[in-house]
Amino acid sequence: MMSHKSKVKDIYVADISFEVVEEDLQKLFSVCGTVKAINMLKDDRTGHFNGRAFIRMASDAEAKEAINMLDGTRLINRCISVSAARDKPIIEPIEETAVKKSRRPRPGKGRRK
């Protein structure tokens, strides 16, 4: 449970203007507390900022305040969307199990000998 609580510090921000720089996000989110880290996401092909970012606040309370206070705020020429970052799903074990079960022949099906 401790790892889930620490994830509340991470905020996902979408619909960010392409004109925004890291300093703009730093200034905006520091109104709610201490900004520990900013990760502005880039397009894999072009390397250009894609309008989304992850921001880590110093505490859960600061992150919650930022979400409540800044969701829908206009930054430069767009209203940003601010929410709690979701944990990354563990895909591989789930898919492996599902694939193995679906490939297993069912008893009683098929040709009889």
Secondary structure, DSSP 8 states (H G I E B T S, - for coil): -HHHHHHTTEEEEES--TT--HHHHHHHHTTSS-EEEEEEEE-TTT--EEEEEEEEESSHHHHHHHHHHHTT-EETTEE-EEEE------HHHHHHHHHHHHHS--TT-S---
